[in-house]
C-alpha cells in the first residue's frame, strides 16, 4: 500500500483519506472495460508516445451518464486516474461532466504542466461528448478523436 508519506515524497500533497482513495483505484481500477452498449465514444490520443484512451458512455434520455467505461494503451497512471474520473462522472448530467472536464483542462493549461495521461482521458470525454451530439443530429460516426496538441517545451517529458 502506498502511504501518504510516499505521495508527499514525490511532491503530492495528499491527506490520508485521499491516499486511501488513490490506493483503492490503483489496486482495483473501476470501469476498465469497453461498454457493449453505449451511445457515445471518444478517443484521446497522444501522438508523441502512442498513448490512447477510448472512453464509452451510455447516456439516458435525460442526458445523465448511466454507465461509463474505458480502455487504454499507455502508462499505468491512466488506469487509476481514469478509474477516479469515471467514478466521479457516473450519474452526472452530460453538461455537468462537460463543464468539469473543460475546467480541468483549463486548469492544467494554466499550470503549464505535462499531465498527458490525464489530458488523454479528458480529451476522450470531449470526443465522446462530440460523438453523442453528432449522433443526436443523425450523423453516422463510430467515435470522435481528440489529439493532444504537444507543446515543444514538454515534448521530452513522459509520465510514469
Secondary structure, DSSP 8 states (H G I E B T S, - for coil): ---HHHHHHTT----HHHHHHHHHHHHS-SS-S--SS-SEEEEEEETTTTEEEEEEEEE-TT-BEEEEEEEEES-THHHHHHHHHHHHHTTSBHHHHHHHHHHHHHHHHHHT---HHHHHHHHHHHHHHHHHHHHHTT---S-EEEE----GGGTT----
